[in-house]
Amino acid sequence: MTTSPTEGWFPRWKLTTADRVAPEERLPWPQTLIAGFQHVVAMFGSTVLAPIIMGFDPNVAVLFSGIGTLIFFLVVGGRVPSYLGSSFAFIAVVMAASGYAGTGANINISVALGGIIAAGAVYSLIGLIVIKIGYGWVEKLMPPVVTGAIVAAIGLNLAPIAVKGISATGFDRTVGLITIVAVGAAAVYAPGMLRRIPVLIGGLVGYLVYWLGAASFGDAPIDFSKLDAAPWFGLPTFTTPTFSTSAMALIAPVAIILVAENLGHIKAIGAMTGRSLDRYVGRAFLGDGLATMLSGAFGGTGVTTYAENMGVMAVTKIYSTLIFVVASAIAILLGFSPKFGALIGTIPGPVIGGLSIVIFGLITATAGRIWVENKVDFSETKNLITTAAAVIAGAGDLTLNIGGFTLGGIGTATFGAILLYALLDRGPKPA
């Protein structure tokens, strides 16, 4: 991807006070700061939830979501408004690769980090190829029926983890269900911008219910001792990756999901801003891939562009890319606050479980949205068989051992959907 002689790598942001702000425009700095903070709030719930579910340090995850967003901003030349947050596509394969049971710290995090770096490397390579030859081959390899099937498989593969999180006691189930209802109510009934942060609102409601009722129902009260002892500023706990061939083979295929997800987001942002961003697709893939590799190198999660922040842009009509620089700076400051990490550590398990049910369910439901929006015809046998096989392979966690490599349920569903559709698509076309 090259720029024209009259076009620099970065745009020259023009000051504006209009209601609609284009990517190459900017608001006065006080409003830019407020808009950037809104995006931090929007990404917060999901970006923090993902590392907790995987047993990662949320401080590191938030820190590298900020750093990763800056990397993305630099690679795309400040021309694609996006925030990079923790990717939920990694959860199932990271837990499988590290043998994580879903509670406490992940003692095998280093093995998972090697796999995250491998996924980022594959993602970056795909980005370089797209920069060179375009992305048409991506759409041919992964049409909407395949992408939807893979997304559905991921959500269903995670379902048992979420249900287990609220199943320990009757009070846990009550807190989990209240959290779920609170998320839904906030998403539908909350006024204005609050409707864009339902995960955060639902989490706060669940937290309050647990805090008020735990002692009465015999559950352990929230322990605030670590929060009291934590300093306001300090280095997070970084982790050095180790590279296991089996873990890398298990996690690297997630890059395919990130490609499909990011491509969809860029097209959606292009539609919102009223301009084509197709020429930045390869650079967006590369920026996301490099950010994922750097995050994994220090103990963070894989990252991806965030629908939550797209929702904020859709509501505010502010697409200035400079607001994501501000959001990045705020996230980096939070990453260097042990007090922030200790606060996150006080979130009760059933609250996390309730939020997980919603998030994993939304991942699954996104598959339906992909199929509907792209008018996938399930009367065609190739579409029906591809979806059926991939979804059940992912939901049942079908594991394959191929030449010494272990391919978990998500990997089996991913490669299975791609290969099966390619095979069936060669058959006779319907009349």
Stockholm file with secondary structure:
# STOCKHOLM 1.0

chainA/1-431         MTTSPTEGWFPRWKLTTADRVAPEERLPWPQTLIAGFQHVVAMFGSTVLAPIIMGFDPNVAVLFSGIGTLIFFLVVGGRVPSYLGSSFAFIAVVMAASGYAGTGANINISVALGGIIAAGAVYSLIGLIVIKIGYGWVEKLMPPVVTGAIVAAIGLNLAPIAVKGISATGFDRTVGLITIVAVGAAAVYAPGMLRRIPVLIGGLVGYLVYWLGAASFGDAPIDFSKLDAAPWFGLPTFTTPTFSTSAMALIAPVAIILVAENLGHIKAIGAMTGRSLDRYVGRAFLGDGLATMLSGAFGGTGVTTYAENMGVMAVTKIYSTLIFVVASAIAILLGFSPKFGALIGTIPGPVIGGLSIVIFGLITATAGRIWVENKVDFSETKNLITTAAAVIAGAGDLTLNIGGFTLGGIGTATFGAILLYALLDRGPKPA
#=GR chainA/1-431 SS CCCCTTCCSSCCCEECCSSSBCTTEECCHHHHHHHHHHHHHHHHHHHHHHHHHHTCCHHHHHHHHHHHHHHHHHHTTTCSCCCEEECGGGHHHHHHHHTCCSSSCCTTHHHHHHHHHHHHHHHHHHHHHHHHHCSHHHHHHSCHHHHHHHHHHHHHHHHHHHHHTTCSSHHHHHHHHHHHHHHHHHHHHSCGGGGGCHHHHHHHHHHHHHHHHTTTTTCCCCCCHHHHHSCSSCCCCCCCCCCCHHHHHHHTTHHHHHHHHHHHHHHHHHHHHTSCCGGGHHHHHHHHHHHHHHHHHHTCCCEEECHHHHHHHHHHCBCCTHHHHHHHHHHHHHHTCHHHHHHHHTSCHHHHHHHHHHHHHHHHHHHHHHHHHTTCCTTSHHHHHHHHHHHHHHHTTCCEEETTEEECHHHHHHHHHHHHHHHHTTSCCCC
#=GC SS_cons         CCCCTTCCSSCCCEECCSSSBCTTEECCHHHHHHHHHHHHHHHHHHHHHHHHHHTCCHHHHHHHHHHHHHHHHHHTTTCSCCCEEECGGGHHHHHHHHTCCSSSCCTTHHHHHHHHHHHHHHHHHHHHHHHHHCSHHHHHHSCHHHHHHHHHHHHHHHHHHHHHTTCSSHHHHHHHHHHHHHHHHHHHHSCGGGGGCHHHHHHHHHHHHHHHHTTTTTCCCCCCHHHHHSCSSCCCCCCCCCCCHHHHHHHTTHHHHHHHHHHHHHHHHHHHHTSCCGGGHHHHHHHHHHHHHHHHHHTCCCEEECHHHHHHHHHHCBCCTHHHHHHHHHHHHHHTCHHHHHHHHTSCHHHHHHHHHHHHHHHHHHHHHHHHHTTCCTTSHHHHHHHHHHHHHHHTTCCEEETTEEECHHHHHHHHHHHHHHHHTTSCCCC
//
